[in-house]
Structure formats: C-alpha cells, structure tokens
C-alpha cells in the first residue's frame, strides 16, 4: 500500500525510494518484527486468561517423552496468530497488490483459519485430537481449488502458472500442464509443505527457526524470478510481478523472529496448528508461484527429513512390528537418546542452513 506513495515523488523526492523492492523487503521484515514483538505479551496474556493451553499426550501414549515435556503443560498455544497478524499487516503496508500477493495471503488466511479451528477443538476437548484428518484434506483441497482459480483467472498469471520447472534444468520441462495435473501438483505442494511443518513443530523454536531459513531462501528466489536481468543470467523462470512475494517472505522472516523471541526455550507460547499448517501452506504456494516447488524438497530438507521419519516409522511398525526410531518425528528420537532439547534445536537449525545453501546453489547449477 505504501509503495503507491512513490507516485507523489514530485512533491517529496525521497518517496521514490518506495519503488525499490529491496527497501520494501527490509521495511516489511522490520515492521513485522516490531508488530510481533509488541503484540506478543498481550496475546500470550490473553491466551493464558482464556486457558488456551497446549494438550499433550499421556505417558501411556508416549512414555518418557511425557516426562521430558511435563513442564510445558501450562504453556498457551495458538501463537500462530501472532505471526499471522504481524505478517499480514506488514504485507498490506509494503507489498504492491497483485494476483501473486493476493493468492499468497488467501492461502495463508485460509490455512490459519483451519489451524485455528483445529487448535480450538483441541483446547476445548482437552486432548491432542482436533479437526479430523479427512476434514483437513478437504479444507486444503478447497483452498487449492480456489487458489488455482485465482491464478488462472488473472491475465498476469494465467499462462506462467501452467509451466513446470525442475531444479538443474534451464527450461520449463512442461510449458502448459493440463488442468488436472496443475491442480494435483498444487495440492501436493500445499498439503505436503503444510503437514511437513506441522510435523516438525514439536520442540521449542524448531519449526519457526527452520521456517525462517526457508523464507530467506525464497525471498531471494522470488526476487530473482521477478527480475528480468537476474532470471536471465541464472537461466531460471522469469515471472513478471512475482518479485512482490519477496516482500511476503521478508515479512515472514520478521514475524518469525518476533515469534521466536517468545518461543525460544523455555517457550512462553506455542504456534500450534494455527501457525504450522498456515506457514507450511504459505511457503508451499510461494514455491509454486515462483516455479521453485520441487526445490522446496532441498531447501526444506529438515521438513522432509521429519516427514519421512514418520512415514518410515509407521511403515516399519505395520509391516514388521518393529520401530526404526525410538519415536517419530525424528527430533523426538534424539530427545529420547538423551540430547537436551536446545541441542536438538540448534543442530537441526544448522542442518536447515546447510539445506538452504544447497537449495540456493540450484539457481546457478543449470
């Protein structure tokens, strides 16, 4: 919104600076950080007064892990609202309105609503079972349908969105995907990324820290994809206007840092599904719109690792009756091996940075 003040530069010269995407990225990150930091104490206090506390599985369900996490029982959840408000307000202030930013905010809002309903059911029932899994899939599918309709109805995105790009290849492998394939691909990206971050959210600071590194990478990718010269030099897809998603990613970085301030061990608030499902969907749709969806497998390596550990654990137990890990997702495996929670988180952050650098390298390796 504020970017449109640049047209009045003849009255006040410095307003022309608002034309620069890099400046608006920095301002978006700073604004989201400022809003989140100020809003945090009030929101945490409100969640506590409403008794919106995280529900944990019993010792009969998770064994020693229940003892390790016993001190977290009175910690409020739904902290994802803090990230949502700070990110959304910042984007509305600093990003130029386009089909790309609208689609991103639509997905983020829809999945925040899903996560909120899920968390609300959990706190009202005082157990870890919330919205039914089938219901979540239906909600995510409807979100994918609506998002695809938004992108296909806009002349600015209707043609570019049909292209399929893969890492290490300098041209689109499919120039025009059929509608069924396009929907299937978007749904897979949305559901996969949304649930992957949800699975990762199990110890203080882990999910949001890894999300920040992914957002940093996609802010660079969105900026490059929206710039004709840079995208041509790197031989990646040029998507006019998609550079505004770099502002969205910058806001996620700022809002994520603000949330991490309160979520660092020992956490004062948990993001809950309100945050994890929504952030996963937002990252996924940004990756989809920048034609870097498959690169998310590399950049979000931690999320992939966590999800695969759950799949392997379930498959092994059902087929052989034996478990591969002490507990899945894999961060709980290391907790039960005796690693302090902070060591698990910091080491996973290190891995997340390594995956991020690897993902960035794909921009040049063509």
Beta strands, then each sheet from edge to edge (+ up, - down):
end
